[in-house]
Every structure is written in C-alpha cells, then in structure tokens.
Amino acid sequence: MALRKKTIHEPRVYAPVDQLEYNTQRGQISISEYGRNVQKMVDSALKIEDREKRTKAAQNIVNVMSLLNPQVRELVDYKHKLWDHLYIISNFKLDVDSPFPPPSKDVTKVKPEHLNYPASDIRYKYYGKVMQDMIRQIASLPDSTEKTQITQNLANFMKMSYLTWNKDTVDDTTIFKHLDELSKGEMKVDDTVRLNHTAEILAMNKEKLQRENANRNKNRGTNKKNIRRKK
C-alpha cells in the first residue's frame, strides 16, 4: 500500500500595510470604462523616449482597448474613436505617429444638448397617450354607423387596458363615463351595449402573460445552448 506524501503548505506572505495602494491614493482615471490597467499602460507609454517604440506601444494599447470594448467595433470609424480615447486618457500628452489627427482638448468639455422630455397631460395613465389621441381623432368624425362600431370597439379596448393595470373588476358604466369625459361628450355608447366580460378579459391577459413568459424562457434556453456550443 502506497503511503501518501504529506503536503507542506507554504506560509502565506502578506504585503505590509504601508505598501497597500488605495484608490483614493491613485491618480484619476480619464475614461473609467477602460479601467486602471489601461491608464497605467498609457502612463508607461508616455515615459518611452524613443518615438518609434512609443508609437508601437500606443498601437498595442489601442488593440487592447478594442478587446475590452468589442461593441465599439460595430461603429464604422471605431479605430478613429479608439485613438481619440487614447489621446484623452493621456491627457493629450501622447506624441506618436497616429493614423488620425489628435482631437481638440475642447472635446472633453462639450456637453450634450439638452433633450426636452415630452410632457403631455394624460388624464388616465392606464389608458395611455395613444388611446387618448385615438379618442380625440374618432370624436371629430361625423356621426355614423361606422363611428358607433368604432366607439364600441374602443370601449372594449379601454376596459382591457383598465384591467391590465388594475387587477380588479370594473363596471361598464365606469368605462362609458371615462370615454364620455375624454371625448368631451362627443362619443357615447348606448346603455344596452354590454362590453366583454371582466373574467374573459382577465383570462386573456393571463394567457398572454404566460405566452410571453414561455417565449422568454425559450429564448434564454436557446442563448445558453449557443454559448455552450461556442465554448
């Protein structure tokens, strides 16, 4: 019977506390998406005195940057963008033979234009703005049999939207009241009309949700299989 050899564990060596480096003691990262290591690589490249070797180091850094951010390759001029980022990381101190001219220092100070958020007055959030616009458009139509049918269909859709966001029963009179209010009295539904039953709508919403979840789980399974095949 073979005897097992005793394993000798090497004693762990810890760095002295005074040699530990904290982020608060480090220099600022110009573009945090590339991380601390790329920043250090650029700082090291700045110390290279030979221009040819410094240019070669810059090209290698650009290649590393493209590997760290592969989504950049989807851009048409992604090489130009990477070189611009390299100059920004070096604080525009890098002097190399670049295939592209260095960007202006003002590029880092330009702020994006302010986008105005579309503000609209939506009376009932669960119907949404599109529904509100549809009611206004239909309300402007002349009275006809077609308008009456459209109004009834719209009322059914309003009830479905109401029950999607409010998991409770709702009377048809409530939907009719909302429709009359949003159309400013231009759209009315006859009292004899009965909308789709609440239980039927809730069942349809539940079936739709289950179908969406099944499709989502199926897509996740397909993605996992593709990842395994690539490995």
CYANA upper distance limits for C-alpha pairs under 8 A (distance plus 0.5 A):
 15 ALA  CA     19 GLN  CA      7.09
 15 ALA  CA     20 LEU  CA      7.56
 16 PRO  CA     20 LEU  CA      7.42
 21 GLU  CA     25 GLN  CA      7.21
 21 GLU  CA     26 ARG  CA      7.91
 22 TYR  CA     26 ARG  CA      7.10
 23 ASN  CA     27 GLY  CA      8.44
 29 ILE  CA     35 GLY  CA      7.90
 29 ILE  CA     36 ARG  CA      7.17
 29 ILE  CA     39 GLN  CA      6.96
 29 ILE  CA     89 ILE  CA      7.97
 30 SER  CA     39 GLN  CA      8.15
 30 SER  CA     88 ILE  CA      7.36
 30 SER  CA     89 ILE  CA      5.52
 30 SER  CA     90 SER  CA      8.45
 30 SER  CA     91 ASN  CA      8.18
 31 ILE  CA     35 GLY  CA      7.91
 31 ILE  CA     85 HIS  CA      8.24
 31 ILE  CA     88 ILE  CA      8.36
 31 ILE  CA     89 ILE  CA      6.84
 32 SER  CA     36 ARG  CA      7.97
 34 TYR  CA     38 VAL  CA      6.53
 34 TYR  CA     39 GLN  CA      8.12
 34 TYR  CA     65 MET  CA      7.26
 34 TYR  CA     68 LEU  CA      7.42
 34 TYR  CA     69 ASN  CA      8.41
 35 GLY  CA     39 GLN  CA      7.22
 36 ARG  CA     40 LYS  CA      6.77
 37 ASN  CA     41 MET  CA      6.69
 38 VAL  CA     42 VAL  CA      6.72
 38 VAL  CA     61 ILE  CA      7.77
 38 VAL  CA     65 MET  CA      8.11
 39 GLN  CA     43 ASP  CA      6.72
 39 GLN  CA     89 ILE  CA      7.13
 39 GLN  CA     90 SER  CA      8.39
 40 LYS  CA     44 SER  CA      6.62
 41 MET  CA     45 ALA  CA      6.68
 41 MET  CA     61 ILE  CA      7.65
 42 VAL  CA     46 LEU  CA      6.84
 42 VAL  CA     58 ALA  CA      8.03
 42 VAL  CA     61 ILE  CA      7.91
 42 VAL  CA     86 LEU  CA      8.18
 42 VAL  CA     89 ILE  CA      7.68
 42 VAL  CA     90 SER  CA      6.69
 43 ASP  CA     47 LYS  CA      7.41
 43 ASP  CA     90 SER  CA      7.39
 44 SER  CA     48 ILE  CA      7.50
 45 ALA  CA     54 ARG  CA      6.35
 45 ALA  CA     57 ALA  CA      6.75
 45 ALA  CA     58 ALA  CA      7.41
 46 LEU  CA     54 ARG  CA      7.86
 46 LEU  CA     90 SER  CA      8.23
 46 LEU  CA     93 LYS  CA      8.03
 46 LEU  CA     94 LEU  CA      6.70
 48 ILE  CA     53 LYS  CA      7.64
 48 ILE  CA     54 ARG  CA      6.10
 49 GLU  CA     54 ARG  CA      7.63
 50 ASP  CA     54 ARG  CA      6.55
 51 ARG  CA     55 THR  CA      6.56
 51 ARG  CA     95 ASP  CA      8.29
 51 ARG  CA     96 VAL  CA      6.94
 52 GLU  CA     56 LYS  CA      6.77
 52 GLU  CA     96 VAL  CA      8.31
 53 LYS  CA     57 ALA  CA      6.66
 54 ARG  CA     58 ALA  CA      6.71
 54 ARG  CA     96 VAL  CA      7.09
 55 THR  CA     59 GLN  CA      6.80
 55 THR  CA     96 VAL  CA      5.48
 55 THR  CA     97 ASP  CA      6.46
 55 THR  CA     98 SER  CA      7.94
 56 LYS  CA     60 ASN  CA      6.88
 57 ALA  CA     61 ILE  CA      6.74
 58 ALA  CA     62 VAL  CA      6.78
 58 ALA  CA     86 LEU  CA      8.46
 58 ALA  CA     96 VAL  CA      8.10
 59 GLN  CA     63 ASN  CA      6.91
 60 ASN  CA     64 VAL  CA      6.86
 61 ILE  CA     65 MET  CA      6.68
 62 VAL  CA     66 SER  CA      6.80
 62 VAL  CA     82 LEU  CA      6.76
 62 VAL  CA     83 TRP  CA      7.20
 62 VAL  CA     86 LEU  CA      7.63
 63 ASN  CA     67 LEU  CA      6.97
 64 VAL  CA     68 LEU  CA      6.79
 65 MET  CA     69 ASN  CA      6.75
 65 MET  CA     82 LEU  CA      7.64
 66 SER  CA     70 PRO  CA      6.12
 66 SER  CA     72 VAL  CA      7.43
 66 SER  CA     73 ARG  CA      7.71
 66 SER  CA     82 LEU  CA      7.83
 69 ASN  CA     73 ARG  CA      8.48
 70 PRO  CA     74 GLU  CA      8.42
 72 VAL  CA     78 TYR  CA      6.32
 73 ARG  CA     78 TYR  CA      6.08
 73 ARG  CA     79 LYS  CA      8.49
 74 GLU  CA     78 TYR  CA      7.82
 77 ASP  CA     81 LYS  CA      7.06
 78 TYR  CA     82 LEU  CA      6.70
 79 LYS  CA     83 TRP  CA      6.82
 80 HIS  CA     84 ASP  CA      6.76
 80 HIS  CA    100 PHE  CA      6.93
 81 LYS  CA     85 HIS  CA      6.72
 82 LEU  CA     86 LEU  CA      6.69
 83 TRP  CA     87 TYR  CA      6.87
 83 TRP  CA     98 SER  CA      8.23
 83 TRP  CA    100 PHE  CA      7.79
 83 TRP  CA    102 PRO  CA      8.34
 84 ASP  CA     88 ILE  CA      6.82
 84 ASP  CA    102 PRO  CA      6.96
 84 ASP  CA    103 PRO  CA      6.56
 85 HIS  CA     89 ILE  CA      6.60
 86 LEU  CA     90 SER  CA      6.82
 87 TYR  CA     91 ASN  CA      6.77
 87 TYR  CA     92 PHE  CA      5.40
 87 TYR  CA     93 LYS  CA      7.69
 87 TYR  CA     94 LEU  CA      6.73
 87 TYR  CA    102 PRO  CA      7.18
 87 TYR  CA    103 PRO  CA      7.98
 88 ILE  CA     92 PHE  CA      6.14
 88 ILE  CA    108 THR  CA      8.41
 90 SER  CA     94 LEU  CA      6.38
 92 PHE  CA    102 PRO  CA      8.33
 92 PHE  CA    105 LYS  CA      7.77
 98 SER  CA    102 PRO  CA      8.39
103 PRO  CA    107 VAL  CA      7.53
105 LYS  CA    109 LYS  CA      8.20
106 ASP  CA    110 VAL  CA      6.94
120 SER  CA    129 LYS  CA      8.43
122 ILE  CA    128 GLY  CA      7.30
122 ILE  CA    129 LYS  CA      6.55
122 ILE  CA    132 GLN  CA      7.99
123 ARG  CA    182 LEU  CA      8.40
124 TYR  CA    128 GLY  CA      7.35
125 LYS  CA    129 LYS  CA      8.28
126 TYR  CA    161 SER  CA      6.82
126 TYR  CA    162 TYR  CA      6.41
126 TYR  CA    165 TRP  CA      6.63
127 TYR  CA    131 MET  CA      6.33
127 TYR  CA    132 GLN  CA      7.65
127 TYR  CA    158 MET  CA      6.98
127 TYR  CA    161 SER  CA      6.41
127 TYR  CA    162 TYR  CA      7.23
128 GLY  CA    132 GLN  CA      7.01
129 LYS  CA    133 ASP  CA      6.65
130 VAL  CA    134 MET  CA      6.66
131 MET  CA    135 ILE  CA      6.76
131 MET  CA    158 MET  CA      8.48
132 GLN  CA    136 ARG  CA      6.96
132 GLN  CA    182 LEU  CA      7.44
133 ASP  CA    137 GLN  CA      6.78
134 MET  CA    138 ILE  CA      6.63
135 ILE  CA    139 ALA  CA      6.37
135 ILE  CA    179 LEU  CA      8.32
135 ILE  CA    182 LEU  CA      7.48
135 ILE  CA    183 SER  CA      6.47
136 ARG  CA    140 SER  CA      7.00
136 ARG  CA    182 LEU  CA      8.11
136 ARG  CA    183 SER  CA      6.45
137 GLN  CA    141 LEU  CA      7.62
138 ILE  CA    147 LYS  CA      7.80
138 ILE  CA    151 THR  CA      8.38
139 ALA  CA    183 SER  CA      6.40
139 ALA  CA    186 GLU  CA      5.89
139 ALA  CA    187 MET  CA      6.41
140 SER  CA    186 GLU  CA      8.22
141 LEU  CA    147 LYS  CA      7.70
142 PRO  CA    147 LYS  CA      8.09
143 ASP  CA    147 LYS  CA      6.67
143 ASP  CA    148 THR  CA      8.04
144 SER  CA    148 THR  CA      6.88
145 THR  CA    149 GLN  CA      6.85
146 GLU  CA    150 ILE  CA      6.66
147 LYS  CA    151 THR  CA      6.49
148 THR  CA    152 GLN  CA      6.84
148 THR  CA    189 VAL  CA      8.08
149 GLN  CA    153 ASN  CA      6.76
150 ILE  CA    154 LEU  CA      6.50
151 THR  CA    155 ALA  CA      6.64
151 THR  CA    187 MET  CA      7.31
151 THR  CA    188 LYS  CA      8.01
151 THR  CA    189 VAL  CA      7.56
152 GLN  CA    156 ASN  CA      6.93
152 GLN  CA    189 VAL  CA      7.10
152 GLN  CA    195 LEU  CA      8.39
153 ASN  CA    157 PHE  CA      6.84
154 LEU  CA    158 MET  CA      6.62
155 ALA  CA    159 LYS  CA      6.76
155 ALA  CA    175 ILE  CA      7.14
155 ALA  CA    176 PHE  CA      7.63
155 ALA  CA    179 LEU  CA      7.68
155 ALA  CA    195 LEU  CA      7.94
156 ASN  CA    160 MET  CA      6.83
156 ASN  CA    195 LEU  CA      6.26
156 ASN  CA    196 ASN  CA      6.88
157 PHE  CA    161 SER  CA      6.71
158 MET  CA    162 TYR  CA      6.56
158 MET  CA    175 ILE  CA      7.45
159 LYS  CA    163 LEU  CA      6.74
159 LYS  CA    170 VAL  CA      8.24
159 LYS  CA    172 ASP  CA      8.36
159 LYS  CA    175 ILE  CA      6.89
160 MET  CA    164 THR  CA      6.63
160 MET  CA    201 ILE  CA      6.67
161 SER  CA    165 TRP  CA      7.21
162 TYR  CA    166 ASN  CA      6.33
163 LEU  CA    167 LYS  CA      6.04
163 LEU  CA    168 ASP  CA      7.01
163 LEU  CA    169 THR  CA      7.79
163 LEU  CA    170 VAL  CA      8.12
163 LEU  CA    198 THR  CA      8.36
163 LEU  CA    201 ILE  CA      8.09
163 LEU  CA    202 LEU  CA      7.48
164 THR  CA    202 LEU  CA      8.25
164 THR  CA    205 ASN  CA      7.45
169 THR  CA    198 THR  CA      6.75
170 VAL  CA    174 THR  CA      7.38
170 VAL  CA    175 ILE  CA      8.37
170 VAL  CA    198 THR  CA      7.78
171 ASP  CA    175 ILE  CA      7.50
172 ASP  CA    176 PHE  CA      6.74
172 ASP  CA    194 ARG  CA      7.73
172 ASP  CA    195 LEU  CA      7.07
173 THR  CA    177 LYS  CA      6.52
174 THR  CA    178 HIS  CA      6.76
175 ILE  CA    179 LEU  CA      6.63
176 PHE  CA    180 ASP  CA      6.60
176 PHE  CA    188 LYS  CA      7.58
176 PHE  CA    189 VAL  CA      7.10
177 LYS  CA    181 GLU  CA      6.66
178 HIS  CA    182 LEU  CA      6.57
179 LEU  CA    183 SER  CA      6.53
179 LEU  CA    187 MET  CA      7.30
179 LEU  CA    188 LYS  CA      7.81
180 ASP  CA    184 LYS  CA      6.38
180 ASP  CA    185 GLY  CA      5.32
180 ASP  CA    186 GLU  CA      7.39
180 ASP  CA    187 MET  CA      6.29
180 ASP  CA    188 LYS  CA      6.53
181 GLU  CA    185 GLY  CA      6.79
183 SER  CA    187 MET  CA      6.30
189 VAL  CA    193 VAL  CA      7.43
196 ASN  CA    200 GLU  CA      7.43
196 ASN  CA    201 ILE  CA      7.44
197 HIS  CA    201 ILE  CA      6.97
198 THR  CA    202 LEU  CA      6.66
199 ALA  CA    203 ALA  CA      6.61
200 GLU  CA    204 MET  CA      6.77
201 ILE  CA    205 ASN  CA      6.69
202 LEU  CA    206 LYS  CA      6.60
203 ALA  CA    207 GLU  CA      6.61
204 MET  CA    208 LYS  CA      6.61
205 ASN  CA    209 LEU  CA      6.66
206 LYS  CA    210 GLN  CA      6.69
207 GLU  CA    211 ARG  CA      6.64
208 LYS  CA    212 GLU  CA      6.72
209 LEU  CA    213 ASN  CA      6.70
210 GLN  CA    214 ALA  CA      6.61
211 ARG  CA    215 ASN  CA      6.74
212 GLU  CA    216 ARG  CA      6.61
213 ASN  CA    217 ASN  CA      6.62
214 ALA  CA    218 LYS  CA      6.58
215 ASN  CA    219 ASN  CA      6.68
216 ARG  CA    220 ARG  CA      6.80
217 ASN  CA    221 GLY  CA      6.75
218 LYS  CA    222 THR  CA      6.76
219 ASN  CA    223 ASN  CA      6.66
220 ARG  CA    224 LYS  CA      6.75
221 GLY  CA    225 LYS  CA      6.83
222 THR  CA    226 ASN  CA      6.79
223 ASN  CA    227 ILE  CA      6.73
224 LYS  CA    228 ARG  CA      6.80
225 LYS  CA    229 ARG  CA      6.74
226 ASN  CA    230 LYS  CA      6.79
227 ILE  CA    231 LYS  CA      6.87
